[in-house]
Amino acid sequence: MPRPGPERRARARRPGPHHVHIQGPLTSRARRSISPSAAAWETGRATPGPRLRPTTTWVRRNPPLRYAEPAPAPREVQPPPTRPRPHRSWRPGRPRPARPAPSPRPKWPSASWLQASDSPPSPRENPASLIMSVDIHYEQLSDDQWRELLPRMQQQQVVRLVDCGVTEARCQDMSSALRGNPALTELDVCNNELGDGGLRVLLQGLHGPTCKIQTLSLQNCCLTEAGCETLPDVLRSLPTLRELYLSYNPLGDAGLQLLCKGLLDPQCHIEKLQVEYCNLTAASCEALAEVLKTKRDLKELMVNSNELGEAGVRALCRGLAASTCPLESLKLESCGLTSANCQDLCGIVASKASLRELYLGNNKLGDAGIAELCPGLLSPSSQLKTLWLWECDITASGCRHLCRVLRTKESLKELSMAGNEMGDEGARLLCDTLLEPSCRLESLWVKSCSFTAACCQHFSTMLARNTCLLELQLGSNKLGDDGVQELCTGLSQPGTTLRELWLGDCEMTNSGCSSLAALLLTNHSLRQLDVSNNCMSDPGVLQLAESLQQPSCTLEKLVLFDIYVSEHTDDRLRALEESKPGLKIVY
């Protein structure tokens, strides 16, 4: 069915309420929801097409994320040109998070409401299990709201003010409030324009022998090298700090070296460090390598999206090779790695028995690099669980090397090869491997891998017999209706265990929906289905809705981004959600 032309305005559902939680043993029942302003959401324009009948109203669903583009900021408003909006770390192929239904915008809780919430917990609540917290996201706080909130910060264990308009001027108030809070364990002020001066003032509130903070989140706070000058003293004075998040700040190499000076202090015991998108180059890697070599506490290092290059990564690997730290997660996506780095990484994977996650996406490793890396993965000491290799220039030849790893290492549970031109031959190799009893893979992401309907017979056979795979991402492959039907044949067999199936942008039409609708009535393992950005229309969506309405259907989540349906079908989907509380249809 043709998509609506520009003469019909596309209607999209607004983002739902962004919650403001102030909760704890004395305020666990206090909960209010604040919806974003109209400027805090976007709708896409419909693709031009033939004119529709005036009686038809169309609803456009939001499109899913592409695996290769950076993740969205927590709030979808574009920032000023001088301050780029950061992106959350995310796994390729993951669709846009579900948006709750819109709700009216309530007033900010008054001081009398805050006092009334200070009542004992109900008998059903266990006070010891509740964490007292102030958790406000994406709400530009007025001066009155800010004044009401400050006394709360003196009592809570967790304070999260994400994108709430906290500026350098408000940091003084916040610093004073936090100075009198010995219970604070987590402070998150990401996506606020603190600046270097604001950070300096804010951190003064964390000085003192009573401060027990464990997590400090400062992503996208407009910090530069000047702000890093205060970090060594802070890290020295906070021996309880375990997690430090500084991503999306232009620290530069000089700022990173100041940070490393603090990390090397004997009183610093950081376990998780994230410096993604921080304008780092190879010049930073020697300082980071010294931290890796010296500190025995570090468990996670994220340096994604920094131009480290081949030389920089080699320096990091030298530090890791000489290190005794129990590193569990190493994230080097979009760092300019080449196949030459894979030999160094091979040694790290083989020697670091603690390593569980290795993220190498969007680096030009090629088949030669994969061939160099695999001996390390095959090492008896390697216990890797997650391997991310999206957009690494891997073909069916490189896939053959990875299949050896899958057959041998039962510890490997998650593999992403999205955006690699493996073709149907690569699909066949993967499916044959997944039929091996020794392969225990649970999640496979092969989005945009140049698969066609011809490979779906292999996937069908594998899905009918494999009892370990729980998640399969096949989006952006030209499977068509024939391919989808073949997949449904395998999934309709008794004993299948797949729980999540992603078929977005697979050139499926209403005919493919018929196959999926029949599958939903016979398959009782599937819990999530994504059919976003396909060429279906009202008849196909209604067939899915009819199956979802049946008591025998156990699906819990249906994703329909970028699907055009009439208002009648839209109402039907909403009514279906209301009548079946366990079902979520993502618009």
Salt bridges, closest charged atoms under 4 A:
GLU76 OE2 - ARG96 NH1 3.06
GLU76 OE2 - ARG99 NH2 2.24
ASP118 OD1 - ARG152 NH2 2.98
ASP135 OD1 - HIS137 NE2 2.49
ASP135 OD2 - ARG160 NH1 3.20
GLU139 OE2 - ARG105 NH2 2.98
ASP143 OD1 - ARG170 NH2 3.08
ASP144 OD1 - ARG147 NH2 2.25
ASP163 OD2 - ARG75 NE 3.33
ASP163 OD2 - ARG85 NH1 3.48
GLU186 OE2 - ARG160 NE 2.94
GLU193 OE2 - ARG83 NH1 3.38
ASP233 OD1 - ARG236 NH1 2.70
ASP265 OD2 - ARG236 NE 2.83
GLU271 OE2 - ARG242 NE 3.73
GLU286 OE2 - ARG318 NH2 3.17
GLU290 OE1 - LYS293 NZ 3.96
ASP297 OD2 - HIS269 ND1 3.18
GLU300 OE2 - LYS331 NZ 3.96
GLU310 OE2 - ARG314 NH2 3.24
ASP344 OD2 - ARG314 NE 3.33
ASP393 OD1 - LYS364 NZ 3.94
GLU414 OE1 - ARG91 NH1 3.05
GLU425 OE2 - ARG400 NH2 3.72
GLU425 OE2 - ARG428 NH2 2.66
ASP432 OD2 - ARG428 NH1 2.95
GLU471 OE2 - ARG94 NH1 3.71
ASP505 OD2 - ARG66 NH1 3.25
GLU546 OE1 - ARG572 NH2 3.14
GLU556 OE2 - ARG527 NE 3.58
ASP562 OD1 - ARG60 NH2 3.32
ASP570 OD2 - ARG11 NH2 3.34
ASP570 OD1 - ARG61 NH2 2.68
ASP570 OD2 - ARG574 NE 3.25
